[in-house]
Amino acid sequence: MSIRAVITGTGSAISDRNYGSSAAVITKNGLVLIDCPDSILRAMKDASKKSGIDLDPMRITDILITHLHGDHVNGLETLGWKRWIARQSGNGIQPRIHTIESVASRLWERLAPAMDQNGNAKLSDYFSLNILVPGVQASITELRVEARSSEHLIPSCGFRISSGGATLGWSGDTRFDPSHIDWLAAADVVIHETSESRVHTPIACLNALAPELRRKMRLIHMEDNFDQAVTDIVPLTEGEVLEVVGLGR
């Protein structure tokens, strides 16, 4: 079995060229988003055109959130309102958000100023919330998802997403952290961020990893001036369809 995902964004927080780093995992019942950046509806529409796969926002069942920086969650407001309005007419289900406790505890604080309807609404009016416990697998549709805290300016996490015999690793935003990479390395494909910043992972650090790990690694969260010639790790592109196939470990 395999995991199929469409990349909806590859950019850093200050990119004026690409959407925020994100993806839509295709499941039997719909779509599971990994992060929900600015202009999420347009990002999904553009990725649909490039990939040839219909990424209908009404088919989103679940959203995995790595952390609360705007380039990863600003789209929750738009998506939350879209789905709330649809449900007032009896259309669609309530999406579920999954993240670790330290991220979840401040989520409504982040969204409330734009979504509390003058004090009459709360997070549960828009999304249901599931807390991921690091080290414990959660069942999300047919996926099995495990979270691990990462090192960043605010609480953040990465994911290992499995289905059948295939596993996708997603670093989330993180400083260079060998222990986090070791955890991700159990996956068949590892999506790792890179940016030249003390709170992110410089490409030189990833270039120093073992060749067999670099070969199954893909890059995301690149700055607009990223030079692909400096590495043999292949960057992801928006609209790319990523097929993760298990190697029968």
DATATA-V287451 format. One line per field, one symbol per residue. ss: DSSP state (@ for helix, = for strand, . for the rest). phi: phi as a letter, one per 30 degrees, with the letter a starting at -180 (. if undefined). burial: + if it has 16 or more other ideal C-beta (glycine too) atoms within 10 Angstrom, else -. A space follows every 50 residues. Layout:
ss: ???
phi: ???
burial: ???
//
This chain:
ss: .========.=........=.=====....====.....@@@@@@@@@@@ @.....@@@=====.....@@@@.@@@@@@@@@@@@@@.......===== @@@@..@@@@@@@@@.......@@@..=====.....===..======== .....========..=====.......@@@@@@@....=====....... ..@@@@@...@@@@@.====.=.....@@@...==.....=====....
phi: .bccbcdcabdddcdccbddeaabddbdclbcdcibdehddddddddddd cicdcdedcdcbbccdacdedbbedddddddeddddddcicicddccbad eddddcddedceecbdhhicbbeddcbdbbddceicdccbhddcbbcbdb cadbeaacbccbahccbccbdidaddbedddeddddddbccbdbadadcb cddeddddddeddddccbcbidddcdcdddbcddddbdjdcccccdcid
burial: --+++++++++++-+--++++++++++--+++++++++-+--++++++-+ +---+-+-+++++++++++-++++++++++-+++-------+--++++++ -+++--++-++---+-----+-+--++----+-------++-+-++++++ -+--+++++++++--++++++++++++--++-++--+++++++++----+ +-+-++--+---++--+++++++--+----+-+-++-+++-+-+-+---
//
